[in-house]
Amino acid sequence: MSSSNSTLSKIPATVITGFLGAGKTTLIRHMLENAGGRKIALIINEFGDLGIDRQIVNGCGIEGCDEDDVVELANGCICCTVADDFLPVMEALVEREDPPEHIVIETSGLALPKPLIRAFNWPEIKTRVTVDGVVSVVDGPALAAGQFAANEAAVQAQREADENLDHVNALSELFEDQLHAADMVLLNKADIIGEDETARLTGELTDQLRPGVHVVATSHGDVGVDVLLGIDAAAEDDLDVRPSHHDHDHHHDHGHDHGHGHDDFESFIVAVPAQADPAQLEARLIEIVEAHNVLRIKGFIEVQDKPMRHVVQGVGARFTRYFDRAWQEGEDRQGRLVVIGQTGLDRAAITAALSGALQETAA
């Protein structure tokens, strides 16, 4: 993957893709903390109406992490907002008096990567920016459990286990698209699954990738910045070698074709009163996730008598919680959780269950 002379003057951009909870935000936090003086601009493509990931990054306390360097597209999948949001955002970044040395784009876990790569061929930015590389983050424990797996055995096991599933799993297609677009794959949370399972999954993933694309086992997104940046792939110039299940839906330029199944997913927000015991809340959230097939819950809560904001992030039944920063003077402390799942979520039942749980665990 050598660069051509035409890419030498372009600002490199790294696209980070991967399913919900695979560890993209953790990876970005690590990257920013270890940027080594590089001026990195971050674009976050959030799924849902609440800018959770931006606030996590802004609240991280990383020296030099200026809020002006974090640009969020809050209207869902980037290929649906790209004509309205992404292009002017990119133009604004490259036209700055002090343009970034590198641009990092965190896609929604539900976004198709290829339309975003294709957007770099638009005349407005083609001569200014290049896709240095596409990094796909894979959740090791989830893959080991057969979740979001692209290999036929795992997908077939999922199909046989679900009597109501009589069609191709949209998640498995999206997972394959993310792998096919990748220039590097990070098998994250390797510390949880152990060396033998890491080796097995690395082999399975490698079999599905283009020649020369490496799988890197990592824990907590701990990957050297020099490994992630400087891949020099110019991905926008070799789209044909990055096959997608949805190629037939995206032969367009600035127009919109919405045939790629974004309606397979939905999200909604639930207000959360101040909590007395976050651990008790987590236990109830796990019950709700398991009962209603929720993919992801994430957000912020206020904890009684605590001066710090509390982050809650759950993927399936796996939850993490931590205090990320102090509440600011005059800041709205209203807690909010975003619930994300496949279309058909029983929103009324989930909302009722959450409301009941939140009242029980509230301060």
Secondary structure, DSSP 8 states (H G I E B T S, - for coil): ----GGGTTSEEEEEEEE-TTSSHHHHHHHHHHT-TT--EEEEEE-SSSS-HHHHHHHTT--TT--GGGEEEE-SS-HHHHIIIIIHHHHHHHHTSSS--SEEEEE--TT--HHHHHHHTTSHHHHTTEEEEEEEEEEEHHHHHTTTT--SHHHHHHHHHH-TT--S--HHHHHHHHHHHH-SEEEEE-HHHHHHHHHHHHHHHHHHTS-TT-EEEE-STT---HHHHS-----GGG-GGGS--TTGGG---SSS----S-GGGEEEEEEEE--BS-HHHHHHHHHHHHHHHT--EEEEEEEBTT-SEEEEEEEETTEEEEEEEEE--TT----EEEEEEEETT--HHHHHHHHHHHHHHHB-
